[in-house]
Amino acid sequence: MFVKICGITNREDALAAIDAGASALGFIFHPLSPRHVTSAQLEPWIAKIPAKTMKVGVFVDEPPESIEKIGAQLQLDIAQLHGAETPDRHPRGIRIWKAFRVHNAQTELPDYPAEAILIDGAAYDWTKTGHFTRPLILAGGLNPENIREAIARTAGKAWAVDVASGVEKSPGRKDHARMKQFIETALQ
């Protein structure tokens, strides 16, 4: 299981997530998020993240040129797109994950042309994933207490899990013990 800790806003939380075994760290560049970061905040320390830990920039309807610039400046591995982006508006020179927010079990999702598809919402009916040809990421409402059950609901179809608020003591500040517990439980 690939585990991404999202909404990282500071070096201490990043290092704690890495020490706990996170596969990837997510940095949210959407100004309306309580976990919003800027390139200037990350630049002093993001290059020190080990190469084995993927750096994922999270964007919402950001112009491709802006994503390309931030991606190159911070050496991001992935651009995770959370808005109404379409394949013709993908940034170049960076791998793409596409996120879909799900509000009910009947939501139909496309097999979008991205490296991976993030399904954000506990309500999703994972029996509807037979048409997907890309790896699937489970997100939304996850925490150390429910992660095993959430993974089980995917019937082996989730390649990865993604958590932000479920391991926080306040928005943008991670609870290091809960992060460690989440990662250990997800990897069982």
C-alpha positions in Angstrom: 0.0 0.0 0.0 1.3 3.4 -1.0 0.6 6.1 1.7 0.4 9.8 1.0 0.3 12.4 3.8 -1.3 15.5 2.4 -1.5 19.1 3.5 2.1 19.3 4.7 2.8 22.9 5.6 6.1 22.7 7.5 9.5 20.9 7.6 8.9 19.2 11.0 5.7 17.5 9.8 7.3 16.5 6.6 10.2 14.8 8.4 7.9 13.1 10.9 5.8 11.7 8.0 9.0 10.5 6.2 10.2 8.9 9.5 6.9 7.2 9.9 7.1 5.6 6.4 5.1 7.9 4.2 5.5 7.1 0.5 4.6 10.6 -0.6 4.0 14.1 0.8 1.3 16.4 -0.5 1.6 20.2 -0.7 -1.6 22.2 -1.3 -1.2 25.2 -3.6 -4.9 26.2 -3.5 -5.2 29.5 -1.7 -8.6 28.7 -0.2 -7.3 25.6 1.7 -6.4 25.9 5.3 -3.4 23.8 4.4 -2.3 26.2 1.6 1.5 26.7 1.1 3.5 28.8 -1.3 6.7 28.0 -3.1 8.5 30.6 -1.0 7.5 28.7 2.2 8.7 25.3 0.8 11.8 26.3 -1.1 14.2 26.5 1.9 13.7 22.9 2.8 11.8 20.8 0.2 15.0 19.9 -1.7 16.1 18.0 1.4 13.2 15.5 1.1 14.7 12.1 0.2 14.2 11.1 -3.4 12.4 7.9 -2.4 9.6 10.1 -1.0 7.4 11.5 -3.7 6.5 15.2 -3.7 3.0 15.9 -4.8 1.7 19.4 -5.6 -2.1 19.7 -5.2 -3.7 22.2 -7.5 -7.3 23.4 -8.2 -7.9 24.9 -11.7 -4.4 26.4 -11.7 -3.1 27.4 -15.2 -0.8 24.8 -16.6 2.0 27.3 -16.9 1.8 28.1 -13.2 1.9 24.4 -12.3 4.9 23.8 -14.6 6.8 26.7 -13.0 6.1 25.6 -9.4 6.8 22.0 -10.3 10.2 22.8 -11.8 11.1 25.3 -9.0 10.3 22.8 -6.2 11.2 19.6 -8.2 7.8 18.1 -7.6 7.2 14.6 -8.9 3.4 14.8 -9.4 0.7 17.4 -10.0 -2.5 16.3 -8.4 -5.4 18.1 -10.1 -8.6 18.7 -8.1 -10.6 21.0 -10.3 -12.3 21.0 -13.6 -9.1 20.3 -15.5 -9.2 18.5 -18.8 -6.4 16.5 -20.5 -5.9 19.3 -23.0 -5.1 21.6 -20.0 -2.5 19.4 -18.3 0.8 20.9 -17.4 3.8 19.5 -19.3 6.9 18.0 -17.8 5.3 16.6 -14.7 3.3 13.4 -14.0 -0.4 13.8 -13.4 -2.8 12.4 -10.8 -6.5 13.4 -11.2 -8.8 13.7 -8.2 -12.6 13.3 -8.3 -14.8 14.3 -5.3 -17.6 11.8 -4.8 -20.8 12.9 -3.0 -22.8 9.7 -3.3 -22.4 6.0 -4.1 -24.0 6.3 -7.6 -21.4 8.7 -8.9 -20.0 7.6 -12.2 -16.3 8.4 -12.7 -14.4 8.3 -16.0 -11.2 6.4 -16.6 -9.4 9.7 -16.9 -6.0 9.8 -18.8 -3.7 10.3 -15.8 -1.1 8.2 -14.0 -3.5 7.6 -11.1 -7.1 8.5 -10.1 -7.8 9.8 -6.6 -11.3 9.1 -5.4 -12.2 11.6 -2.7 -15.2 10.5 -0.7 -16.1 7.7 1.6 -19.5 7.2 -0.2 -18.0 5.8 -3.4 -19.2 2.4 -4.5 -15.9 0.6 -5.3 -17.7 -2.1 -7.2 -18.0 0.6 -10.0 -14.2 0.6 -10.6 -14.0 -2.3 -13.1 -13.5 0.0 -16.0 -10.4 1.8 -14.5 -7.1 1.0 -16.1 -5.1 3.3 -13.8 -4.1 2.9 -10.2 -6.8 4.1 -7.7 -6.1 6.2 -4.6 -8.6 6.2 -1.7 -9.1 9.6 0.1 -11.6 11.5 2.1 -12.5 11.1 5.7 -9.7 8.7 6.5 -8.1 8.4 9.9 -6.2 5.8 12.0 -9.4 4.4 13.3 -11.2 3.7 10.0 -8.3 3.1 7.5 -8.4 -0.7 7.7 -12.2 -0.8 7.1 -11.9 1.8 4.3 -9.2 -0.3 2.5 -11.3 -3.4 2.9 -14.3 -1.7 1.3 -12.2 -1.2 -1.9 -11.9 -5.0 -2.2 -8.2 -4.8 -3.1 -8.8 -2.1 -5.8 -7.0 0.8 -3.9 -3.4 1.1 -4.8 -2.9 4.0 -2.3 -4.4 5.9 0.5 -4.3 9.7 1.1 -4.9 11.5 4.4 -4.8 15.1 5.5 -7.2 16.3 8.2 -7.5 12.8 9.8 -4.0 13.0 11.2 -4.0 16.7 12.3 -4.1 18.5 15.6 -5.2 21.6 13.8 -5.5 22.5 10.1 -2.1 22.4 8.6 -0.4 21.0 11.7 0.0 17.2 11.9 -0.2 15.1 15.0 2.9 13.0 14.6 1.6 10.1 16.7 -1.6 9.9 14.6 0.4 10.1 11.4 2.6 7.2 12.5 -0.5 5.2 13.6 -2.2 5.8 10.3 0.7 4.7 8.2 1.4 1.6 10.4 -2.3 0.6 10.2 -2.6 1.2 6.5 0.4 -1.0 5.9 -0.8 -3.9 7.9 
